[in-house]
Amino acid sequence: MDLGLKGRRALVCAASKGLGRACATALAREGVAVTITARTAATLEETAAAIRAETGAEVTVVAGDITTEAGRAAALAACPEPDILVNNAGGPPPGDFREWDREAWIRAVDANMITPILLAKAVIDPMIARRFGRIVNITSASVKSPIPTLGLSNGARAGLTGFMGGLARQAARHNVTINNLLPGPFRTDRLRTTMAAAAQAAGRTIEEEIAERSKTSVAGRVGEPDEFGRACAFLCAASSGFIVGQNLLLDGGAFNSTMG
């Protein structure tokens, strides 16, 4: 299926591995020139080389922390007017809310709410002027079904969801869509991090803990990053302009609701 994206340009944040990398790869397969950001230059370069080798697409690398002003400036200098923006940042650590001080909350909100809002602010008017734009925010299944140990993520990402829901309704008439992808358990480093404490408590390895969790999944497994990337590319398609302000849950059916 041709998604009508050949020749477009995308800025994909936190894309050196995991779900961000999967999104960048899926877009590159569609002929999109991608600019990818991450903090670790070596990992980022390896990812860029792999995407180029598979897809032949143009891949620009910007090493830096997208949650900082300098990191955002560098990314936007390399890709100042993207047709597609994929907002993504590493999630805050798990824990008990009694342990989190004000600074922990500020870091979480800055990374997972304020940063994507500022990036959207930087790119949305040129998108409107060109009458094409796709903004996809990678949030979390915890937006729909809060995870007690991920309270920092629950709060920050829910705030982003509310803001983007309002902005999406303002931009849609200009063929600029804003939607959110809500991942459940995918086979990424983030999953391994969140599974570590449970694995230790149960006397299992992390991979054994993931396998155990998979037994309780409706789908019988955790997700693979490539599946997530393809969903992102679909939301960015030229033919997806009537999908506005939605929260697409990719959790293998874990969230049990008739109405979603």
C-alpha positions as CSV (number, residue, x, y, z in Angstrom):
1,M,0.0,0.0,0.0
2,D,1.4,3.3,-1.1
3,L,0.9,5.8,1.8
4,G,1.6,8.8,-0.5
5,L,4.6,10.0,1.5
6,K,7.4,9.8,-1.0
7,G,9.5,13.0,-0.9
8,R,8.2,14.1,2.5
9,R,10.5,15.0,5.4
10,A,10.1,13.8,9.0
11,L,11.7,14.6,12.3
12,V,11.6,11.6,14.6
13,C,12.6,12.1,18.2
14,A,14.4,9.5,20.4
15,A,14.9,7.3,17.4
16,S,18.1,5.5,18.0
17,K,16.3,2.4,19.2
18,G,13.0,1.0,20.3
19,L,9.7,2.5,19.1
20,G,11.3,5.7,17.8
21,R,13.6,3.7,15.6
22,A,10.7,1.6,14.4
23,C,8.8,4.7,13.4
24,A,11.8,6.2,11.6
25,T,12.4,3.0,9.7
26,A,8.7,2.6,8.7
27,L,8.6,6.2,7.3
28,A,11.9,5.7,5.5
29,R,10.5,2.6,3.8
30,E,7.8,5.0,2.4
31,G,10.4,7.3,0.8
32,V,10.4,9.8,3.6
33,A,13.7,11.6,4.3
34,V,14.1,11.3,8.1
35,T,16.0,13.3,10.7
36,I,16.5,11.2,13.8
37,T,17.5,12.4,17.2
38,A,18.9,10.7,20.3
39,R,21.4,11.4,23.1
40,T,24.0,8.7,22.2
41,A,25.8,9.6,19.0
42,A,27.3,6.2,18.4
43,T,23.9,4.3,18.7
44,L,22.3,7.0,16.5
45,E,24.8,6.6,13.8
46,E,24.4,2.8,13.8
47,T,20.7,3.2,13.5
48,A,21.0,5.7,10.6
49,A,23.4,3.3,8.8
50,A,20.9,0.4,9.2
51,I,18.0,2.5,8.0
52,R,19.9,3.7,4.9
53,A,21.1,0.2,4.1
54,E,17.5,-1.2,4.3
55,T,15.6,1.6,2.6
56,G,18.0,3.8,0.7
57,A,16.3,6.8,2.3
58,E,18.1,10.0,3.3
59,V,18.8,9.9,7.0
60,T,20.1,12.9,8.9
61,V,21.5,12.4,12.4
62,V,21.3,14.9,15.3
63,A,22.8,13.8,18.6
64,G,21.4,15.6,21.6
65,D,18.8,15.6,24.3
66,I,15.5,16.6,22.7
67,T,14.2,17.6,26.2
68,T,16.6,20.5,26.3
69,E,16.4,23.8,24.5
70,A,19.8,23.2,22.9
71,G,18.7,19.7,21.7
72,R,15.5,21.0,20.2
73,A,17.3,23.9,18.5
74,A,19.8,21.5,16.9
75,A,17.0,19.1,15.7
76,L,15.0,22.0,14.2
77,A,18.1,23.4,12.5
78,A,18.7,20.1,10.8
79,C,15.0,19.7,9.9
80,P,13.4,23.2,10.2
81,E,10.1,22.5,8.4
82,P,9.2,18.8,8.6
83,D,6.0,17.5,7.0
84,I,5.9,14.9,9.8
85,L,6.8,15.2,13.5
86,V,7.0,12.1,15.7
87,N,7.3,13.2,19.3
88,N,9.0,10.7,21.6
89,A,11.1,10.8,24.7
90,G,12.2,8.3,27.3
91,G,9.7,7.7,30.0
92,P,10.2,8.7,33.6
93,P,11.4,6.0,36.0
94,P,8.9,3.8,37.9
95,G,8.5,4.1,41.6
96,D,6.3,5.2,44.5
97,F,4.9,8.7,44.4
98,R,6.0,9.3,48.0
99,E,9.6,9.2,46.7
100,W,9.1,11.9,44.0
101,D,10.0,15.5,44.9
102,R,9.0,18.6,42.9
103,E,12.1,18.3,40.7
104,A,11.2,14.7,39.7
105,W,7.8,16.0,38.5
106,I,9.3,18.9,36.7
107,R,11.6,16.6,34.8
108,A,8.7,14.3,33.8
109,V,6.5,17.1,32.7
110,D,9.3,18.8,30.8
111,A,10.2,15.7,28.9
112,N,6.9,14.1,28.3
113,M,4.6,17.1,28.0
114,I,6.3,20.4,27.5
115,T,8.9,19.2,24.9
116,P,6.4,17.8,22.5
117,I,4.3,20.9,22.8
118,L,7.2,23.2,22.0
119,L,8.2,21.1,19.0
120,A,4.6,21.1,17.7
121,K,4.6,24.9,18.2
122,A,7.8,25.2,16.1
123,V,6.5,23.2,13.1
124,I,2.8,23.6,12.9
125,D,2.5,27.0,11.2
126,P,4.6,25.9,8.2
127,M,2.6,22.7,8.0
128,I,-0.6,24.8,7.9
129,A,0.9,27.0,5.2
130,R,1.7,24.0,3.1
131,R,-1.6,22.4,3.8
132,F,0.0,19.1,4.9
133,G,1.3,18.0,8.3
134,R,1.2,15.0,10.5
135,I,2.1,15.1,14.2
136,V,2.2,11.8,16.0
137,N,2.9,11.7,19.8
138,I,4.1,8.5,21.3
139,T,2.5,8.4,24.7
140,S,1.6,5.3,26.7
141,A,-1.3,2.8,27.3
142,S,-1.2,4.3,30.8
143,V,-3.1,7.3,29.4
144,K,-6.1,5.1,29.2
145,S,-5.4,2.6,32.0
146,P,-3.0,4.1,34.6
147,I,-0.2,2.0,35.8
148,P,0.4,2.7,39.6
149,T,4.2,2.4,39.5
150,L,4.4,4.7,36.5
151,G,2.7,7.7,38.1
152,L,5.1,10.2,36.6
153,S,4.3,9.0,33.2
154,N,0.6,8.7,33.9
155,G,0.4,12.4,34.9
156,A,2.7,14.0,32.3
157,R,1.4,12.0,29.3
158,A,-2.2,12.6,30.3
159,G,-1.5,16.3,30.3
160,L,0.0,16.1,26.8
161,T,-3.0,14.2,25.6
162,G,-5.4,16.8,26.8
163,F,-3.5,19.7,25.2
164,M,-3.0,17.9,21.9
165,G,-6.7,17.0,21.7
166,G,-7.6,20.6,21.7
167,L,-4.8,21.6,19.2
168,A,-5.8,18.8,16.8
169,R,-9.3,20.3,16.4
170,Q,-7.8,23.6,15.4
171,A,-5.3,22.3,12.9
172,A,-7.4,19.6,11.1
173,R,-9.1,22.0,8.6
174,H,-5.7,22.8,7.2
175,N,-4.9,19.1,6.5
176,V,-2.7,19.0,9.6
177,T,-3.5,16.0,11.8
178,I,-2.4,15.3,15.4
179,N,-2.8,11.9,16.8
180,N,-1.3,9.8,19.6
181,L,0.0,6.3,19.7
182,L,-0.4,4.5,23.0
183,P,2.0,1.6,23.3
184,G,1.4,-1.3,25.7
185,P,4.2,-3.8,26.3
186,F,6.6,-3.9,23.3
187,R,9.9,-5.7,23.2
188,T,12.1,-2.7,23.9
189,D,14.7,-1.6,26.4
190,R,12.0,0.4,28.2
191,L,10.0,-2.8,28.8
192,R,13.1,-4.5,30.2
193,T,13.6,-1.6,32.6
194,T,10.0,-1.6,33.8
195,M,10.1,-5.4,34.2
196,A,13.4,-5.5,36.1
197,A,12.0,-5.1,39.6
198,A,9.2,-7.7,39.1
199,A,11.7,-10.1,37.7
200,Q,14.1,-9.7,40.6
201,A,11.2,-10.1,43.1
202,A,10.1,-13.3,41.4
203,G,13.6,-14.7,41.0
204,R,13.4,-14.7,37.3
205,T,15.5,-13.1,34.5
206,I,14.0,-10.2,32.7
207,E,13.3,-12.3,29.6
208,E,11.6,-14.9,31.7
209,E,9.4,-12.2,33.3
210,I,8.5,-10.9,29.8
211,A,7.5,-14.4,28.8
212,E,5.5,-14.9,31.9
213,R,3.7,-11.6,31.3
214,S,3.0,-12.7,27.7
215,K,0.9,-15.7,29.0
216,T,-1.6,-13.2,30.5
217,S,-1.9,-11.2,27.3
218,V,-5.0,-11.5,25.2
219,A,-2.7,-11.7,22.1
220,G,-0.5,-14.2,23.9
221,R,2.7,-12.1,23.4
222,V,4.2,-8.6,23.7
223,G,4.3,-6.4,20.7
224,E,7.2,-6.1,18.2
225,P,8.5,-2.6,17.5
226,D,8.0,-3.0,13.7
227,E,4.3,-3.3,14.3
228,F,4.3,0.0,16.1
229,G,6.3,1.7,13.4
230,R,3.9,0.6,10.7
231,A,1.0,2.0,12.7
232,C,2.8,5.3,12.9
233,A,3.4,5.4,9.2
234,F,-0.3,4.7,8.6
235,L,-1.3,7.7,10.7
236,C,1.1,9.8,8.7
237,A,-0.3,8.7,5.3
238,A,-1.7,11.2,2.9
239,S,-5.0,9.3,3.0
240,S,-5.2,9.6,6.8
241,G,-6.3,13.3,6.9
242,F,-9.7,12.4,8.4
243,I,-8.1,10.8,11.5
244,V,-8.0,13.7,14.0
245,G,-7.2,13.8,17.7
246,Q,-7.3,10.1,18.2
247,N,-5.5,7.9,20.8
248,L,-4.6,4.6,19.0
249,L,-4.0,2.0,21.6
250,L,-1.5,-0.8,20.7
251,D,-1.6,-3.1,23.7
252,G,-2.7,-6.5,22.3
253,G,-6.2,-6.1,23.7
254,A,-5.2,-5.6,27.3
255,F,-7.5,-2.6,27.7
256,N,-11.0,-4.2,27.9
257,S,-13.6,-1.7,26.7
258,T,-16.4,-1.8,24.1
259,M,-15.9,2.0,23.3
260,G,-12.1,2.2,23.5
